[in-house]
Structure formats: structure tokens, C-alpha cells
């Protein structure tokens, strides 16, 4: 809960500063948003260590191959990058670039999920044989 409060306060402060800066320069507003986003991301990465440890332990205890869980984690990371990058591009008024990020994220997520899809296909083929 305290993490959320800190992040919310940081983002609220950034939003207020962006309103002030907006009057002078849209470029500075975007750079401020980018700096706040990077700061929040770094803060959350440090705070998420416990979560990553739990997922690793869950994978170990479940007996599922780490090779099958890794694509899941990578896909979540891709989704977060796409969401943030796309929002920053939209804030800058670049909806075409945001769409390109969305498309690239979709392709990367599917490529990352290929090992899972292949494993499912192999399991289905074995069941059918």
C-alpha cells in the first residue's frame, strides 16, 4: 500500500509540474513525463524483488519447467513496456508511433510465447496419437 501511495504522489507531483511546464514548452512536458515514468519504473523494479522471488519459488514448487514460465514473465514485461511507451507517444501527440509500439509489442509477445504454443501443440499431438 505504501508503494502505491508513493507512486501516486510522485505521479501527481509530475502531473502538476507538467501543467506548469506545458505553458512554456510541450517538449519539456514530455521530458518531465518520461523522467517521472522512468523514476517510477526503477522504484517499482526495486520493490518487486519479493514478487519475482515468489514467482521463482512458485515455479520450483509446481514442477513446471522454468523454460515454460519464462515466456510468461517476458510477455508481462513486454505488455508493461508497450503500455507505457504507447501512452508516452500518445501524450506527445504521436498516435501513429503509439500504434507502431502496440504492433511491435504484439509481435514480440507472440514470438516470446512460441515455446508455450509449441509445447501445447506437442501435447495435443501426443493425445491424438
N, C-alpha and C positions, 0 to 999 in steps of 0.2 A: 504494500500500500504506500509506503513512504517513497518508493521508487516512482510510482505513478504521480505522486504529489510533486516531487522534484522535477520530473519531466514536464508536467503540466505547467508549473511555474516558469520553467525555462522557456517553454514554447510560448506562453502568454507574454512573457517579457520580450521575446523575439518578435512576436506579432505587434506589440505596441511600438517597439523600436522601428519595425518595418513601416508602420503607419507614418511615423515621423520622417523616416528617410525617404518614403515614397514621394513626398513633396519636392525633394531635391533631385533624386535620380532613381530610375527604375532598376538600373544595373546594381546600384548599391543595395537596393531592397532584395534583389535576387541573391546577391552575395551574402547578405545577412541571413537569409533563409537557408542557404547552403551551409553556412557556418553553424547555425543552430542545429540543423539536421545532422551534420557530422558529429557535433558535440553530443547530441542525444544518442546517436548510434554507438559512439565509443563508450558512453556511460552505460548503456544497456548491455553491450558486449561484456564489459567487466562484471556487471551484475548478473549476467546469465550463466556464469560458470557453474553454479549449482544446478541449473536446469540441464545443461549439457552433461554433467556428471550423472544426473538421474537417467537421462536417455541412454547413456552408455551402459549403466547398470541394468536398465530395463532390457536392453538388447542382449546383454550377457546372460541374464536370468531366464529370458524367454527361450533361449536356444536358437533363436533366429540368426542366421548368418549376418555378420556385420556388413557384408557386401550387399545385402538386400536392404538394410536400413540406411546405409549411407546415401543412396539416391533420394530417399525421403527427406533427409536433412538438407541435402543440397537443393532440392526443389523448394523447400520452405525458404531457404536463403535467397534463391532466385526470385521468388514471389515478393519478398520484402524489398529487394533492390529495385525490382520493376515498379512496385507501388510507389516507392519514394522517388525514384528517378522520373517516373511519369508525372507525378504531382509537381515536382520542381519544374519540369518542362512546361506543364500547363500553366503554372503560376507565371512563367516567363512569357506566356502567350504563344508557345510553340506546340500547338496540338499535333502537328504532323510528326515532330520529333518524339512526342509522347507516344504516339501510335507506333512509331518505329521501335521504341523501347518495349512496348507491350508485345509486339510481334516477335522481337528478339527473345524476350523472356519466355514466350510460349514455346518457341523452337528449342531454346536451351532446356526448359523444363521437360519437354518430351524426350530430348536426347539424354537427359540425365535419368529419366525413368525407363529407358530402354532395357537395362538389365532386369528390372522388375517385370516388364512386359514379356521379355523373353522367357523368364522363369515361369510365369503364368502360362505362356504358350506351351512350354515343355511339360508342365504338369498336366495340362489339358490333353496333350497328345498322348501322354502315358496312360491317362484314364480312359481314353478312347481306344487304345490298343488292346 
